[in-house]
């Protein structure tokens, strides 16, 4: 039992006015609970003596109760009942509710937050894999289209060579110039016809 347990034991009703502490050497110490001393300070002083037994007496010296702190430590803390008055019972209930609320915020809420982050990471990984697959598919389509255009330009369906690509480029340039020249001829003829009609 620590000093907090001793303090709770001292606060049980009826509260003592005198405490006798038996230490490990079987020496008995008397501790008077005078006015002005706090229960926490009294519990700390009693705990510092490393008591084997604590006896509580009222102000008239009548025996109230006794406890062996070292034996209490071996018991389950959940089964120890040191509170008897209703006011302290209410305080314990409120403290337990607060502890449960903090337990929820520090355990359950943290676990939910961790699971949310894990889900977000999994979604990010799936999106990344999808983008990579789409990029590979588009690259393959571009390569296929480039090869098809090059084969169409070569005109023989044979293997693509540097000479074939240059020839296809030159052929495209010649065709472009021929189209431009034909367009100029057509435009010139149209201009001459229009001038003849104007003169007539």
C-alpha atoms as one frame of an Amber mdcrd trajectory, in Angstrom:
protein
   0.000   0.000   0.000   1.401   3.375  -0.969   0.807   6.732   0.681  -2.390
   7.280  -1.344  -3.818   4.022  -0.025  -2.868   4.947   3.532  -4.528   8.357
   3.106  -7.733   6.718   1.858  -7.659   4.335   4.809  -7.222   7.247   7.244
 -10.175   9.081   5.688 -12.571   6.219   6.428 -15.237   7.029   9.005 -14.815
   7.335  11.880 -11.570   9.196  11.364  -8.770   8.635  13.846  -7.132  11.111
  16.182  -4.160   8.851  16.954  -2.307   6.314  14.824   0.139   3.689  16.030
   2.628   2.370  13.474   4.620  -0.842  13.925   7.673  -0.928  11.642   9.742
  -3.873  10.436  11.810  -3.896  13.646   8.608  -4.215  15.724   9.072  -0.682
  17.046   5.782   1.102  17.722   5.498   4.768  16.728   2.637   7.020  17.806
   1.373   9.678  15.413  -1.158  12.250  16.640  -3.335  13.814  13.986  -3.345
  17.381  15.265  -5.238  20.289  13.751  -3.457  21.911  10.856  -1.839  18.758
   9.490  -3.158  17.499   6.169  -4.172  13.892   5.590  -1.703  13.674   2.710
   1.195  14.796   4.902   0.128  12.320   7.591  -0.053   9.490   5.063   3.368
  10.379   3.641   4.901  10.374   7.129   3.331   7.027   8.008   4.426   5.505
   4.687   7.996   6.709   5.262   8.167   4.464   8.382   7.579   1.386   6.169
   4.860   0.087   8.470   3.986  -3.552   8.920   0.863  -2.667  10.872  -1.171
   0.512  11.330  -3.678   0.925  14.155  -6.220   3.737  14.322  -7.613   5.171
  17.587 -10.055   7.967  18.268  -9.222  11.051  20.345 -10.168   9.227  23.537
  -7.764   6.373  22.779 -10.439   3.847  21.818  -9.426   1.357  19.128 -11.074
   1.858  15.718  -9.418  -0.386  13.156  -6.083  -1.820  12.004  -4.447  -2.791
   8.721  -1.290  -4.532   7.466  -0.196  -2.529   4.414   2.171  -5.191   3.056
  -0.612  -7.762   2.971  -2.958  -5.355   1.213  -0.425  -4.916  -1.590  -0.728
  -8.600  -2.471  -4.508  -8.326  -2.942  -6.312  -7.160  -6.041  -6.732  -3.364
  -5.839 -10.153  -3.677  -7.458 -11.453  -5.723  -4.506 -10.197  -3.449  -1.714
 -12.977  -1.380  -0.178 -11.562   1.462   1.897 -14.398   3.939   1.405 -17.389
   3.885   3.723 -18.966   7.354   3.770 -21.325   8.459   0.995 -19.479  11.713
   0.220 -16.234   9.903  -0.484 -18.165   7.290  -2.468 -19.496  10.026  -4.750
 -16.001  11.416  -5.149 -14.689   7.961  -6.113 -17.494   7.513  -8.672 -16.734
  10.889 -10.289 -13.009  10.111 -10.340 -13.682   6.737 -11.960 -15.901   8.328
 -14.608 -13.192  10.870 -15.401 -10.589   8.103 -15.602 -12.799   6.108 -17.967
 -13.327   9.188 -20.143  -9.583   9.825 -20.388  -9.035   6.132 -21.054 -11.406
   6.362 -24.021  -9.645   9.443 -25.390  -6.168   7.980 -24.992  -6.826   4.388
 -26.088  -9.991   3.932 -28.124  -9.754   7.265 -29.936  -6.039   6.740 -30.619
  -6.726   3.263 -32.026  -9.413   4.681 -34.319  -7.055   7.433 -35.454  -4.372
   4.853 -36.231  -6.799   2.729 -38.246  -7.890   5.838 -40.198  -4.285   6.658
 -41.087  -3.721   3.042 -42.156  -6.782   3.188 -44.404  -5.580   6.472 -45.945
  -2.155   4.961 -46.603  -3.730   1.932 -48.283  -5.876   4.188 -50.479  -2.800
   6.220 -51.444  -0.932   3.028 -52.381  -3.851   1.812 -54.517  -4.055   5.189
 -56.277  -0.312   5.151 -56.922  -0.466   1.646 -58.409  -3.392   2.709 -60.613
  -1.476   5.729 -61.907   1.558   3.584 -62.669  -0.585   1.057 -64.565  -2.265
   3.863 -66.539   1.100   5.400 -67.376   2.424   2.053 -68.646  -0.700   1.543
 -70.780  -0.481   5.039 -72.326   3.234   4.617 -73.018   2.546   1.334 -74.773
  -0.198   2.923 -76.853   2.124   5.765 -77.858   4.866   3.359 -78.863   2.399
   1.294 -80.903   1.067   4.414 -82.638   4.575   5.671 -83.433   5.562   2.306
 -84.948   2.339   2.188 -86.991   2.909   5.706 -88.351   6.496   4.865 -89.224
   5.441   1.691 -91.061   2.792   3.618 -92.988   5.406   6.177 -93.942   7.836
   3.494 -95.136   5.129   2.010 -97.382   6.584  -1.510 -97.540   5.602  -2.946
 -94.146   9.231  -3.979 -93.564  11.425  -3.273 -90.574  11.784   0.312 -89.460
  15.221   1.744 -90.297  16.810   5.174 -90.026  16.911   5.426 -93.825  13.235
   4.621 -94.001  12.385   7.290 -91.448  14.467   9.894 -93.353  12.858   8.903
 -96.631   9.410   9.136 -95.123  10.262  12.584 -93.772  11.554  13.787 -97.150
   8.536  12.349 -98.938   6.273  14.211 -96.548   8.139  17.454 -97.219   7.838
  16.987-101.016   4.149  16.259-100.770   3.618  19.326 -98.608   5.440  21.554
-101.159   3.473  20.045-104.071   0.195  20.752-102.312   1.289  24.345-101.662
   2.278  24.841-105.298  -1.001  23.386-106.575  -2.879  25.705-104.282  -0.963
  28.703-105.660  -1.745  27.657-109.262  -5.411  27.322-108.486  -5.451  30.679
-106.769  -3.585  32.302-109.730  -6.013  30.847-112.257  -8.925  32.101-110.296
  -7.391  35.573-110.123  -6.792  35.644-113.948 -10.347  34.564-114.727 -11.711
  37.263-112.470  -9.568  39.943-114.144 -10.798  38.793-117.663 -14.372  39.085
-116.613 -13.758  42.556-115.260 -12.145  43.674-118.573 -15.001  42.249-120.638
